[in-house]
Amino acid sequence: MSLDVRAPALATGPVPAPPPAARPPSLRSRALAVVAPAALTVVLGLWGIRRQNTLWGDEAVTYQLAGREPSRIWETVQQVDLVHALYYALMHVIFDLFGAGLLSLRLPSVLAMAAAAGGVGLLGLRLAGPRVGMVAGLVFALLPQVQKYAQEGRSYALVCALIAWATCALVANVERGNRWRWTVYGLTLLVACLLHEFAVLALVAHGVTLLVSRPPKGVLRAWSVTAAGVVTGLLPLAVVSAGQSEQVAWIGGPVRPYHLLVAVVVGVACARAPLRGGGPVSPAALAVPMLVLPGALLLTASLVKPLFVDRYVLFSNIGVALLLGAWLDYVRRLPRYAPIVYVAAVAALAALVPPSLELRTPRSRSNDATAVATAVREAGRPGDGLLHLSGRQRILTAAHPDDTRLLVDLALARDPVASNTLAGVEFAAPGIAARMKEFDRIVVVRAAGERASGDPREEAKEETLRRHFREDRAVEVNGARVSVHVRRYGDSARAEFLRAPSGSG
């Protein structure tokens, strides 16, 4: 028996070549996606970092508290500003190492924001490739809000950096997580929350990202355990600081989330395009919750108690930067639209020049503590009285004590350091009024838009000025009005008569 085996027929035409395998991005392109945004952020952060050697009120608080001894910082935050205790302790160490000054105050924020920009670049790299990563990181560095808070001696840049890198750890854990990686994610996010409590809103955004991405159940379980650990670690600070809720009483008034609304509209419009993705988490699934949820939750809470301030959700800019980076990459790949992208990029850079220049001026902040202290020095004479119509505004002059050392602070009973407070402890209302009547000239500091709050001491100040003094001259500075009040005609002679010793005859 024979077995007839047929050989396969030989192809007579040319054999088509297999499709070329996609080359993995080079080490250079991956490194550039992280390094280029960080480098640009450093350059922008150092540009005009001194802001003409001026401080604004919140930075003045940092400057004062970071200069105190650790025991004094701890005693102070028991009464006020507990939410920033960790930041003040960190800045105290920096002041000890490098001295207290504007560069020491602001350079940590510059470096932190550079780290955040690098983290955004790494996120874009992991989600959609090195080009998206580099563009997203550069967009993040150029955003006006990012430029602004990169040059402020407050905690917001540090929080933004920690959330950016915690988000990188989250994406890595979805792809290949283990206990050590989840620990890094949880600790990074916990430190961000301890620097500012509202960083916990990023945790909510991460949870929605995972639900939308539908990772394996093990990933959801590991994230849930880690998230519970972060909340547990934050809970003591949240409970104790709730007793200092008067710290955010100034937020009252109409909410103006203009920057956030513009970012949300732009970001959501970008997310509607078919953005490139290359992993279990898509750019839109990560970026949209990060952009929308923190601000939306804070605005919702503000319906009960005003809490929304755009810098509290500064990290939402991570979302809009990623979406813009992915969208620009998508449009660039469309041949007929590629030239438009370059023209739009040049136009956007040109439009950013005026706000970038403005951010480097003292008037870019809501007040200028340096200008207030200078105006007080120029208005006063040695021995004049000094009166802050609201004791809270003493921080506007306390950062420059040499400007007020020749004046007598009429309301101050114990100074801020001795009393472990931000603005010191004032006399009771009758004592303030009595001290005011002993002076012929008083330099008065009133914060812009400030009105009597119902505090008896503030009412006593206003009433005594109205009855016994007249305004001689005034000057408006950024954030305050500094005026000189002199005793009304006839009051001075009467005061001298009352102070003179009585005769024996």
The 8 nearest C-alpha neighbors of each residue, nearest first, counted from 0:
[[1, 2, 3, 4, 5, 6, 7, 8],
 [0, 2, 3, 4, 5, 6, 7, 8],
 [1, 3, 4, 0, 5, 6, 7, 8],
 [4, 2, 1, 5, 0, 6, 7, 8],
 [5, 3, 2, 6, 1, 7, 8, 0],
 [4, 6, 3, 7, 8, 2, 9, 1],
 [5, 7, 8, 4, 9, 3, 10, 2],
 [8, 6, 9, 5, 10, 4, 11, 3],
 [7, 9, 6, 10, 5, 11, 12, 4],
 [10, 8, 11, 7, 6, 12, 14, 13],
 [11, 9, 12, 8, 13, 14, 7, 15],
 [10, 12, 9, 13, 14, 8, 7, 15],
 [13, 11, 10, 14, 9, 15, 8, 16],
 [12, 14, 15, 11, 10, 16, 9, 17],
 [13, 15, 16, 12, 10, 11, 17, 9],
 [16, 14, 13, 17, 18, 12, 10, 19],
 [15, 17, 14, 18, 19, 13, 20, 12],
 [18, 16, 19, 15, 20, 14, 21, 13],
 [19, 17, 20, 16, 15, 21, 22, 14],
 [20, 18, 17, 21, 16, 22, 15, 23],
 [21, 19, 22, 18, 17, 23, 16, 24],
 [20, 22, 19, 23, 18, 24, 25, 17],
 [21, 23, 20, 24, 25, 19, 128, 26],
 [22, 24, 25, 21, 20, 26, 128, 29],
 [25, 23, 22, 28, 26, 29, 129, 128],
 [24, 26, 27, 28, 23, 29, 22, 30],
 [25, 27, 29, 28, 30, 24, 31, 23],
 [26, 28, 30, 25, 29, 31, 24, 32],
 [29, 27, 31, 25, 30, 26, 129, 32],
 [30, 28, 26, 32, 31, 129, 27, 25],
 [29, 31, 27, 32, 28, 33, 34, 26],
 [30, 32, 28, 34, 33, 35, 29, 27],
 [33, 31, 133, 120, 132, 29, 30, 129],
 [34, 32, 117, 120, 31, 30, 121, 35],
 [33, 35, 31, 37, 36, 32, 38, 30],
 [34, 36, 38, 31, 37, 33, 32, 39],
 [37, 35, 137, 136, 39, 116, 38, 34],
 [36, 38, 113, 117, 40, 34, 116, 35],
 [37, 39, 35, 41, 40, 36, 34, 42],
 [40, 38, 42, 36, 41, 37, 43, 35],
 [41, 39, 113, 43, 37, 140, 38, 42],
 [40, 42, 44, 38, 39, 43, 113, 45],
 [43, 41, 39, 45, 44, 40, 46, 38],
 [44, 42, 40, 46, 41, 45, 39, 146],
 [43, 45, 41, 109, 42, 46, 40, 149],
 [44, 46, 48, 42, 43, 47, 41, 109],
 [45, 47, 43, 44, 48, 42, 359, 41],
 [48, 46, 359, 49, 50, 45, 44, 51],
 [47, 49, 45, 46, 50, 150, 44, 359],
 [48, 50, 52, 51, 47, 101, 53, 102],
 [51, 49, 359, 360, 52, 47, 48, 53],
 [50, 52, 49, 53, 361, 360, 47, 359],
 [53, 51, 49, 50, 54, 101, 369, 361],
 [54, 52, 369, 51, 50, 361, 367, 55],
 [55, 53, 368, 369, 367, 58, 59, 56],
 [54, 56, 367, 368, 366, 58, 57, 59],
 [55, 57, 59, 58, 368, 395, 366, 60],
 [58, 56, 60, 59, 55, 61, 153, 152],
 [57, 59, 61, 60, 152, 56, 55, 54],
 [58, 60, 62, 56, 57, 61, 398, 55],
 [61, 59, 57, 63, 58, 62, 64, 56],
 [62, 60, 58, 64, 59, 63, 65, 57],
 [61, 63, 59, 60, 65, 64, 58, 66],
 [64, 62, 60, 66, 61, 65, 59, 398],
 [63, 65, 66, 67, 61, 62, 60, 72],
 [66, 64, 91, 87, 90, 62, 67, 63],
 [65, 67, 64, 63, 91, 62, 68, 94],
 [68, 66, 64, 65, 71, 72, 69, 63],
 [67, 69, 71, 70, 72, 66, 65, 91],
 [70, 68, 72, 71, 73, 67, 88, 91],
 [71, 69, 73, 72, 68, 74, 67, 75],
 [70, 72, 74, 68, 73, 69, 67, 75],
 [73, 71, 69, 75, 70, 74, 67, 76],
 [72, 74, 70, 71, 76, 75, 69, 77],
 [75, 73, 71, 77, 72, 76, 419, 70],
 [76, 74, 419, 72, 420, 77, 73, 78],
 [77, 75, 81, 79, 78, 80, 73, 74],
 [76, 78, 75, 74, 79, 81, 73, 80],
 [77, 79, 76, 75, 420, 80, 74, 243],
 [78, 80, 76, 81, 77, 243, 75, 420],
 [81, 79, 76, 82, 83, 84, 246, 78],
 [80, 82, 76, 84, 83, 79, 240, 77],
 [83, 81, 80, 84, 195, 240, 196, 194],
 [84, 82, 86, 81, 85, 80, 194, 87],
 [85, 83, 81, 87, 86, 82, 88, 76],
 [86, 84, 88, 87, 83, 194, 89, 193],
 [85, 87, 89, 83, 88, 84, 194, 90],
 [86, 88, 90, 84, 65, 89, 85, 91],
 [89, 87, 91, 85, 86, 90, 84, 92],
 [90, 88, 86, 92, 91, 87, 85, 93],
 [91, 89, 93, 87, 92, 88, 65, 94],
 [90, 92, 65, 88, 94, 89, 93, 87],
 [91, 93, 95, 89, 90, 94, 96, 88],
 [94, 92, 90, 96, 95, 91, 97, 89],
 [95, 93, 98, 99, 91, 97, 96, 92],
 [96, 94, 92, 93, 98, 97, 91, 99],
 [97, 95, 93, 94, 98, 92, 91, 99],
 [98, 96, 94, 95, 93, 103, 99, 100],
 [97, 99, 94, 95, 96, 100, 103, 93],
 [100, 98, 94, 103, 97, 104, 101, 66],
 [101, 99, 103, 102, 104, 98, 94, 62],
 [100, 102, 104, 103, 105, 49, 99, 52],
 [101, 103, 105, 104, 106, 100, 49, 48],
 [104, 102, 100, 101, 106, 105, 99, 94],
 [103, 105, 101, 152, 102, 100, 106, 107],
 [106, 104, 152, 102, 108, 151, 150, 107],
 [105, 107, 109, 108, 102, 103, 104, 110],
 [108, 106, 110, 109, 105, 111, 104, 103],
 [107, 109, 111, 149, 106, 156, 105, 110],
 [110, 108, 149, 106, 112, 44, 107, 111],
 [109, 111, 113, 107, 108, 112, 106, 114],
 [112, 110, 108, 114, 157, 113, 109, 156],
 [111, 113, 115, 156, 114, 109, 110, 149],
 [114, 112, 37, 110, 40, 116, 115, 111],
 [113, 115, 111, 117, 112, 116, 160, 118],
 [114, 116, 160, 112, 118, 113, 117, 163],
 [117, 115, 119, 113, 136, 37, 118, 36],
 [116, 118, 33, 37, 120, 114, 115, 119],
 [119, 117, 115, 121, 116, 120, 163, 164],
 [118, 120, 122, 116, 136, 121, 117, 123],
 [121, 119, 132, 136, 33, 117, 32, 123],
 [122, 120, 124, 118, 119, 123, 33, 132],
 [121, 123, 119, 125, 124, 120, 167, 126],
 [132, 124, 122, 126, 120, 131, 121, 125],
 [125, 123, 128, 132, 129, 121, 122, 126],
 [126, 124, 122, 123, 127, 128, 121, 278],
 [125, 127, 123, 124, 276, 277, 282, 122],
 [128, 126, 276, 277, 124, 123, 275, 125],
 [127, 129, 124, 131, 130, 125, 132, 126],
 [128, 130, 124, 132, 29, 131, 32, 28],
 [131, 129, 133, 132, 128, 134, 32, 124],
 [132, 130, 134, 324, 123, 325, 129, 133],
 [123, 133, 131, 120, 124, 129, 135, 32],
 [132, 134, 32, 136, 120, 130, 135, 131],
 [135, 133, 324, 137, 131, 136, 132, 138],
 [136, 134, 324, 321, 320, 138, 132, 137],
 [135, 137, 120, 36, 139, 133, 116, 119],
 [136, 138, 36, 140, 134, 139, 135, 133],
 [139, 137, 135, 141, 136, 140, 320, 134],
 [138, 140, 136, 320, 137, 142, 141, 135],
 [139, 141, 137, 40, 138, 142, 116, 136],
 [142, 140, 138, 139, 143, 137, 146, 145],
 [141, 143, 145, 139, 144, 140, 146, 138],
 [144, 142, 146, 145, 147, 141, 355, 354],
 [145, 143, 147, 146, 142, 148, 313, 310],
 [144, 146, 142, 147, 143, 148, 149, 140],
 [147, 145, 143, 149, 144, 148, 142, 141],
 [148, 146, 144, 145, 149, 150, 143, 358],
 [147, 149, 151, 150, 145, 146, 156, 144],
 [148, 150, 109, 108, 146, 147, 112, 151],
 [151, 149, 148, 105, 147, 48, 44, 109],
 [152, 150, 148, 105, 153, 149, 108, 58],
 [151, 153, 105, 104, 58, 108, 61, 150],
 [154, 152, 151, 155, 58, 61, 108, 156],
 [153, 155, 157, 156, 86, 158, 194, 152],
 [154, 156, 158, 157, 153, 159, 148, 310],
 [157, 155, 159, 112, 108, 158, 111, 154],
 [158, 156, 160, 111, 159, 154, 155, 161],
 [159, 157, 191, 155, 161, 156, 160, 162],
 [158, 160, 314, 156, 162, 157, 161, 163],
 [161, 159, 115, 163, 157, 158, 162, 111],
 [160, 162, 158, 164, 163, 159, 191, 165],
 [161, 163, 165, 159, 164, 160, 166, 158],
 [164, 162, 160, 166, 118, 161, 165, 115],
 [163, 165, 167, 166, 161, 162, 118, 168],
 [164, 166, 162, 168, 184, 167, 163, 187],
 [167, 165, 169, 163, 164, 168, 162, 170],
 [168, 166, 164, 170, 165, 169, 122, 171],
 [167, 169, 165, 171, 166, 170, 184, 172],
 [168, 170, 166, 172, 167, 171, 165, 173],
 [171, 169, 173, 167, 172, 168, 166, 174],
 [170, 172, 168, 174, 169, 173, 175, 167],
 [173, 176, 171, 175, 169, 174, 170, 168],
 [174, 172, 170, 171, 175, 176, 218, 169],
 [175, 173, 171, 172, 176, 170, 279, 278],
 [176, 174, 172, 173, 171, 177, 170, 180],
 [177, 175, 172, 180, 173, 174, 171, 181],
 [176, 178, 180, 179, 181, 175, 172, 182],
 [177, 179, 181, 180, 182, 176, 221, 183],
 [178, 180, 182, 181, 177, 183, 176, 184],
 [181, 179, 183, 182, 177, 178, 176, 184],
 [180, 182, 184, 178, 183, 179, 185, 177],
 [181, 183, 179, 185, 180, 184, 186, 178],
 [184, 182, 180, 186, 181, 185, 187, 179],
 [185, 183, 181, 165, 187, 182, 168, 186],
 [184, 186, 182, 188, 187, 183, 225, 189],
 [185, 187, 189, 183, 188, 184, 182, 190],
 [188, 186, 184, 190, 189, 185, 165, 161],
 [187, 189, 191, 185, 186, 190, 165, 162],
 [190, 188, 186, 192, 229, 191, 187, 185],
 [189, 191, 193, 187, 192, 188, 186, 194],
 [192, 190, 158, 188, 194, 189, 193, 161],
 [193, 191, 196, 198, 195, 189, 194, 190],
 [194, 192, 190, 195, 191, 196, 189, 233],
 [193, 195, 191, 192, 85, 86, 83, 190],
 [196, 194, 192, 193, 197, 198, 82, 191],
 [195, 197, 192, 198, 193, 199, 194, 82],
 [196, 198, 199, 195, 200, 311, 192, 312],
 [199, 197, 192, 200, 196, 201, 195, 191],
 [198, 200, 197, 202, 201, 192, 196, 203],
 [201, 199, 293, 203, 198, 202, 197, 204],
 [202, 200, 204, 199, 203, 198, 205, 293],
 [201, 203, 205, 199, 200, 204, 206, 226],
 [202, 204, 206, 200, 201, 205, 207, 199],
 [203, 205, 288, 201, 289, 207, 202, 206],
 [206, 204, 208, 202, 203, 207, 201, 209],
 [205, 207, 203, 209, 208, 204, 202, 210],
 [206, 208, 210, 204, 209, 205, 211, 203],
 [209, 207, 205, 211, 285, 284, 206, 210],
 [210, 208, 212, 206, 207, 211, 213, 205],
 [209, 211, 207, 213, 208, 212, 206, 214],
 [210, 212, 208, 209, 213, 207, 284, 214],
 [211, 213, 209, 210, 280, 214, 208, 279],
 [214, 212, 210, 211, 209, 215, 216, 279],
 [213, 215, 212, 218, 216, 209, 173, 219],
 [216, 214, 217, 218, 213, 219, 173, 220],
 [215, 217, 219, 218, 220, 214, 213, 221],
 [218, 216, 220, 215, 219, 221, 214, 222],
 [217, 219, 221, 216, 220, 215, 222, 173],
 [220, 218, 222, 216, 217, 221, 223, 215],
 [219, 221, 217, 223, 218, 222, 216, 224],
 [222, 220, 218, 224, 223, 219, 217, 225],
 [223, 221, 225, 219, 220, 224, 226, 218],
 [222, 224, 226, 220, 225, 221, 219, 227],
 [223, 225, 227, 221, 222, 226, 220, 228],
 [226, 224, 222, 228, 227, 223, 185, 221],
 [227, 225, 229, 223, 228, 224, 222, 230],
 [228, 226, 224, 230, 225, 229, 231, 223],
 [227, 229, 225, 231, 226, 230, 232, 224],
 [230, 228, 226, 232, 189, 231, 227, 185],
 [231, 229, 233, 227, 232, 228, 234, 226],
 [232, 230, 228, 234, 233, 229, 227, 235],
 [231, 233, 229, 230, 234, 228, 189, 235],
 [232, 234, 230, 231, 236, 235, 229, 237],
 [233, 235, 237, 231, 236, 232, 230, 238],
 [236, 234, 238, 237, 233, 239, 232, 231],
 [235, 237, 239, 234, 238, 233, 240, 82],
 [236, 238, 234, 240, 235, 239, 241, 233],
 [239, 237, 235, 241, 236, 240, 234, 242],
 [238, 240, 236, 241, 237, 242, 235, 243],
 [241, 239, 242, 243, 237, 238, 236, 81],
 [242, 240, 243, 238, 244, 239, 237, 236],
 [241, 243, 240, 244, 239, 238, 245, 78],
 [244, 242, 240, 241, 245, 246, 79, 78],
 [243, 245, 246, 241, 242, 247, 240, 248],
 [246, 244, 248, 247, 243, 242, 249, 79],
 [245, 247, 244, 248, 243, 80, 79, 249],
 [248, 246, 249, 245, 250, 244, 306, 305],
 [249, 247, 245, 250, 246, 251, 244, 305],
 [248, 250, 247, 251, 246, 245, 252, 305],
 [251, 249, 248, 247, 305, 306, 252, 307],
 [252, 250, 249, 305, 248, 253, 247, 306],
 [251, 253, 254, 250, 305, 249, 255, 248],
 [252, 254, 255, 251, 250, 305, 256, 307],
 [253, 255, 256, 252, 307, 305, 308, 251],
 [256, 254, 257, 253, 308, 258, 309, 307],
 [255, 257, 259, 258, 260, 254, 309, 308],
 [258, 256, 260, 259, 255, 261, 262, 309],
 [259, 257, 261, 260, 256, 262, 309, 255],
 [258, 260, 262, 256, 257, 261, 263, 309],
 [261, 259, 263, 257, 262, 258, 256, 264],
 [260, 262, 264, 258, 263, 259, 265, 257],
 [261, 263, 259, 265, 260, 264, 266, 319],
 [262, 264, 266, 260, 261, 265, 267, 259],
 [265, 263, 261, 267, 262, 266, 268, 260],
 [266, 264, 262, 268, 263, 267, 261, 269],
 [265, 267, 263, 319, 269, 268, 264, 322],
 [266, 268, 270, 269, 264, 265, 263, 271],
 [269, 267, 265, 266, 270, 271, 264, 272],
 [270, 268, 266, 267, 271, 326, 272, 322],
 [269, 271, 267, 272, 268, 283, 266, 322],
 [272, 270, 269, 268, 267, 273, 274, 283],
 [271, 273, 270, 274, 269, 326, 268, 329],
 [274, 272, 275, 271, 329, 270, 326, 269],
 [275, 273, 272, 325, 329, 326, 276, 270],
 [274, 276, 127, 273, 325, 277, 329, 282],
 [277, 275, 127, 281, 126, 278, 282, 274],
 [276, 278, 127, 126, 275, 281, 279, 128],
 [277, 279, 280, 276, 126, 281, 125, 127],
 [278, 280, 281, 212, 174, 214, 277, 173],
 [281, 279, 278, 212, 284, 282, 126, 285],
 [280, 282, 284, 276, 283, 126, 285, 279],
 [283, 281, 285, 284, 126, 286, 276, 280],
 [282, 284, 286, 285, 281, 287, 270, 322],
 [285, 283, 281, 208, 282, 286, 287, 280],
 [284, 286, 208, 283, 282, 287, 288, 281],
 [285, 287, 318, 283, 289, 288, 282, 284],
 [286, 288, 290, 289, 283, 291, 285, 318],
 [289, 287, 204, 291, 292, 290, 286, 285],
 [290, 288, 286, 204, 318, 287, 315, 291],
 [291, 289, 315, 318, 287, 288, 286, 319],
 [290, 292, 288, 289, 287, 294, 293, 295],
 [291, 293, 295, 288, 294, 296, 289, 204],
 [294, 292, 200, 296, 295, 291, 297, 312],
 [293, 295, 297, 296, 292, 291, 298, 312],
 [296, 294, 292, 298, 297, 293, 291, 299],
 [297, 295, 299, 293, 298, 294, 292, 300],
 [296, 298, 300, 294, 299, 295, 307, 301],
 [299, 297, 301, 295, 300, 296, 307, 294],
 [300, 298, 296, 301, 297, 302, 295, 303],
 [299, 301, 297, 302, 298, 303, 296, 304],
 [302, 300, 305, 304, 298, 306, 303, 299],
 [301, 303, 300, 299, 304, 305, 298, 306],
 [302, 304, 301, 300, 305, 299, 306, 298],
 [305, 303, 301, 302, 306, 300, 251, 248],
 [306, 304, 301, 251, 250, 307, 302, 303],
 [307, 305, 301, 304, 250, 308, 297, 300],
 [306, 308, 297, 298, 305, 301, 309, 254],
 [309, 307, 311, 310, 306, 312, 256, 250],
 [308, 310, 311, 312, 313, 307, 256, 259],
 [311, 309, 313, 312, 308, 155, 148, 144],
 [310, 312, 309, 308, 313, 197, 155, 307],
 [313, 311, 310, 314, 315, 309, 294, 293],
 [312, 314, 310, 315, 311, 316, 309, 159],
 [313, 315, 159, 316, 312, 317, 162, 158],
 [316, 314, 290, 317, 313, 289, 318, 312],
 [315, 317, 314, 319, 318, 313, 320, 290],
 [318, 316, 315, 320, 314, 319, 321, 119],
 [319, 317, 286, 290, 316, 289, 321, 320],
 [318, 320, 266, 322, 316, 321, 317, 323],
 [321, 319, 135, 139, 323, 317, 318, 322],
 [322, 320, 135, 324, 318, 319, 323, 325],
 [323, 321, 319, 325, 324, 320, 266, 269],
 [324, 322, 326, 320, 325, 321, 327, 319],
 [323, 325, 135, 134, 321, 131, 327, 322],
 [324, 326, 328, 322, 131, 323, 327, 274],
 [325, 327, 329, 323, 328, 324, 269, 322],
 [328, 326, 330, 324, 329, 325, 323, 331],
 [327, 329, 331, 325, 326, 330, 131, 324],
 [330, 328, 326, 332, 327, 331, 274, 325],
 [329, 331, 327, 333, 332, 328, 326, 336],
 [332, 330, 337, 328, 333, 329, 327, 340],
 [333, 331, 330, 329, 334, 328, 337, 336],
 [332, 334, 330, 331, 336, 335, 337, 329],
 [335, 333, 337, 336, 332, 331, 338, 330],
 [334, 336, 333, 337, 338, 339, 331, 332],
 [335, 337, 339, 333, 334, 338, 330, 331],
 [336, 338, 331, 340, 334, 339, 335, 333],
 [339, 337, 340, 341, 336, 342, 335, 331],
 [338, 340, 342, 336, 337, 341, 343, 335],
 [341, 339, 343, 337, 338, 342, 344, 331],
 [340, 342, 344, 338, 343, 339, 345, 337],
 [341, 343, 339, 345, 344, 340, 346, 338],
 [344, 342, 346, 340, 341, 345, 339, 347],
 [345, 343, 341, 347, 342, 346, 340, 348],
 [344, 346, 348, 342, 343, 347, 349, 341],
 [347, 345, 343, 349, 344, 348, 350, 342],
 [348, 346, 350, 344, 349, 345, 343, 351],
 [349, 347, 351, 345, 350, 346, 344, 352],
 [348, 350, 346, 347, 351, 352, 345, 353],
 [351, 349, 347, 348, 352, 346, 353, 354],
 [352, 350, 348, 349, 354, 353, 355, 347],
 [351, 353, 355, 349, 350, 354, 356, 348],
 [354, 352, 356, 355, 351, 357, 350, 349],
 [355, 353, 357, 356, 351, 352, 358, 143],
 [356, 354, 352, 358, 357, 353, 351, 143],
 [355, 357, 353, 354, 358, 359, 352, 360],
 [356, 358, 354, 359, 355, 360, 363, 353],
 [357, 359, 363, 355, 356, 360, 354, 147],
 [358, 360, 50, 357, 47, 356, 361, 355],
 [359, 361, 50, 362, 357, 358, 363, 51],
 [362, 360, 363, 50, 364, 367, 53, 359],
 [363, 361, 364, 360, 477, 365, 367, 366],
 [362, 364, 358, 361, 360, 357, 365, 359],
 [365, 363, 362, 366, 361, 55, 367, 358],
 [364, 366, 478, 363, 477, 367, 362, 55],
 [367, 365, 478, 477, 364, 55, 368, 56],
 [366, 368, 55, 370, 369, 477, 54, 478],
 [367, 369, 395, 55, 371, 370, 54, 56],
 [368, 370, 372, 53, 367, 371, 54, 373],
 [369, 371, 373, 367, 368, 372, 374, 476],
 [372, 370, 368, 374, 373, 369, 375, 367],
 [371, 373, 396, 375, 369, 374, 370, 402],
 [374, 372, 370, 376, 375, 371, 369, 377],
 [375, 373, 377, 371, 376, 372, 378, 370],
 [376, 374, 372, 378, 373, 377, 379, 371],
 [377, 375, 402, 373, 374, 379, 378, 403],
 [376, 378, 374, 375, 379, 373, 380, 402],
 [379, 377, 375, 376, 374, 483, 442, 380],
 [380, 378, 376, 377, 375, 383, 442, 381],
 [379, 381, 383, 382, 378, 406, 405, 376],
 [382, 380, 405, 383, 406, 379, 404, 407],
 [381, 383, 406, 405, 380, 407, 384, 379],
 [384, 382, 406, 380, 440, 381, 441, 379],
 [383, 385, 441, 407, 406, 409, 408, 442],
 [386, 384, 408, 442, 407, 441, 409, 406],
 [385, 387, 443, 409, 408, 388, 442, 444],
 [388, 386, 444, 389, 390, 443, 393, 445],
 [387, 389, 445, 457, 386, 444, 390, 460],
 [390, 388, 387, 391, 392, 457, 445, 393],
 [389, 391, 392, 393, 387, 422, 388, 425],
 [392, 390, 389, 393, 422, 394, 421, 387],
 [391, 393, 394, 390, 395, 389, 387, 446],
 [394, 392, 395, 391, 422, 390, 396, 397],
 [393, 395, 397, 392, 396, 422, 398, 56],
 [396, 394, 368, 393, 392, 56, 397, 371],
 [397, 395, 372, 394, 398, 393, 399, 368],
 [398, 396, 394, 400, 399, 395, 393, 59],
 [397, 399, 396, 59, 400, 63, 394, 395],
 [400, 398, 397, 401, 396, 402, 372, 369],
 [399, 401, 402, 397, 403, 404, 398, 396],
 [402, 400, 404, 403, 399, 405, 376, 372],
 [401, 403, 376, 400, 399, 372, 404, 373],
 [402, 404, 406, 400, 401, 405, 376, 375],
 [403, 405, 401, 406, 400, 402, 407, 381],
 [406, 404, 381, 403, 382, 407, 380, 383],
 [405, 407, 383, 382, 403, 404, 384, 381],
 [408, 406, 384, 385, 409, 383, 382, 405],
 [409, 407, 385, 411, 410, 384, 386, 406],
 [410, 408, 407, 411, 385, 386, 384, 434],
 [409, 411, 425, 431, 426, 408, 412, 386],
 [410, 412, 425, 408, 413, 409, 424, 426],
 [411, 413, 425, 426, 424, 410, 414, 423],
 [414, 412, 424, 423, 411, 418, 417, 415],
 [413, 415, 423, 417, 416, 418, 424, 411],
 [423, 416, 414, 420, 422, 418, 421, 417],
 [417, 415, 419, 418, 414, 420, 423, 71],
 [416, 418, 414, 419, 415, 413, 423, 420],
 [417, 419, 415, 420, 416, 413, 423, 414],
 [420, 418, 75, 416, 417, 415, 74, 71],
 [419, 421, 415, 75, 418, 423, 422, 416],
 [420, 422, 415, 423, 394, 419, 60, 75],
 [423, 421, 415, 393, 391, 420, 394, 390],
 [415, 422, 424, 414, 420, 413, 418, 421],
 [425, 423, 413, 412, 411, 414, 418, 422],
 [424, 426, 411, 412, 410, 427, 423, 413],
 [427, 425, 412, 410, 430, 431, 411, 428],
 [426, 428, 430, 429, 456, 431, 425, 455],
 [427, 429, 456, 431, 430, 459, 455, 432],
 [430, 428, 432, 431, 427, 433, 459, 456],
 [431, 429, 433, 427, 432, 428, 426, 434],
 [432, 430, 428, 434, 410, 433, 429, 426],
 [431, 433, 435, 429, 430, 434, 463, 459],
 [434, 432, 430, 436, 435, 431, 429, 437],
 [433, 435, 431, 437, 436, 432, 409, 430],
 [436, 434, 432, 437, 433, 438, 431, 409],
 [435, 437, 433, 434, 438, 432, 467, 439],
 [436, 438, 434, 435, 433, 439, 494, 432],
 [439, 437, 436, 440, 435, 384, 441, 383],
 [438, 440, 486, 485, 491, 441, 437, 436],
 [441, 439, 485, 383, 438, 484, 384, 486],
 [440, 442, 384, 484, 385, 383, 483, 443],
 [443, 441, 483, 385, 482, 384, 386, 379],
 [442, 444, 386, 482, 481, 387, 385, 441],
 [445, 443, 481, 387, 480, 386, 388, 446],
 [444, 446, 480, 479, 388, 387, 447, 443],
 [447, 445, 479, 449, 478, 480, 448, 444],
 [448, 446, 479, 478, 449, 445, 480, 477],
 [447, 449, 446, 450, 479, 445, 478, 480],
 [450, 448, 446, 447, 445, 451, 389, 452],
 [449, 451, 452, 448, 446, 445, 389, 447],
 [450, 452, 453, 457, 458, 449, 454, 389],
 [453, 451, 454, 450, 457, 458, 449, 389],
 [452, 454, 451, 455, 458, 457, 456, 450],
 [453, 455, 457, 456, 452, 458, 451, 459],
 [456, 454, 458, 457, 428, 459, 453, 427],
 [457, 455, 428, 459, 458, 454, 460, 427],
 [456, 458, 460, 454, 459, 455, 388, 451],
 [457, 459, 455, 461, 456, 460, 462, 454],
 [460, 458, 456, 462, 457, 461, 428, 463],
 [461, 459, 457, 463, 458, 462, 464, 456],
 [460, 462, 458, 464, 459, 463, 465, 457],
 [461, 463, 465, 459, 464, 460, 458, 466],
 [464, 462, 466, 460, 465, 461, 467, 459],
 [463, 465, 468, 461, 462, 467, 466, 460],
 [464, 466, 462, 463, 467, 468, 461, 469],
 [467, 465, 463, 464, 468, 462, 469, 487],
 [466, 468, 464, 487, 463, 486, 465, 490],
 [469, 467, 486, 487, 464, 485, 484, 465],
 [468, 470, 484, 485, 487, 471, 486, 465],
 [469, 471, 484, 472, 483, 485, 468, 482],
 [470, 472, 484, 483, 469, 485, 473, 482],
 [473, 471, 483, 482, 470, 474, 484, 481],
 [474, 472, 482, 481, 483, 475, 480, 471],
 [473, 475, 481, 480, 482, 476, 472, 374],
 [476, 474, 480, 479, 481, 473, 477, 478],
 [477, 475, 479, 478, 480, 371, 474, 370],
 [476, 478, 366, 367, 479, 362, 475, 365],
 [477, 479, 366, 447, 446, 365, 476, 367],
 [480, 478, 446, 447, 476, 445, 477, 475],
 [479, 481, 475, 445, 474, 444, 476, 446],
 [480, 482, 444, 474, 473, 443, 475, 479],
 [483, 481, 473, 443, 472, 442, 474, 480],
 [484, 482, 442, 472, 471, 441, 470, 443],
 [483, 485, 470, 441, 469, 471, 440, 468],
 [486, 484, 440, 468, 439, 469, 471, 487],
 [485, 487, 468, 439, 467, 490, 491, 469],
 [486, 488, 468, 490, 467, 469, 489, 485],
 [489, 487, 490, 486, 491, 492, 468, 485],
 [488, 490, 492, 491, 487, 493, 486, 494],
 [491, 489, 493, 492, 487, 488, 494, 486],
 [490, 492, 494, 493, 489, 486, 495, 439],
 [493, 491, 495, 494, 489, 490, 496, 488],
 [492, 494, 490, 496, 491, 495, 497, 489],
 [493, 495, 491, 497, 492, 496, 490, 498],
 [494, 496, 492, 498, 493, 497, 499, 491],
 [497, 495, 493, 499, 494, 498, 492, 500],
 [498, 496, 494, 495, 499, 493, 500, 492],
 [497, 499, 495, 496, 494, 500, 493, 501],
 [498, 500, 496, 497, 495, 501, 494, 502],
 [501, 499, 502, 498, 497, 496, 503, 495],
 [500, 502, 499, 503, 497, 498, 496, 504],
 [501, 503, 504, 500, 499, 496, 497, 498],
 [504, 502, 501, 500, 499, 496, 497, 498],
 [503, 502, 501, 500, 499, 496, 497, 498]]
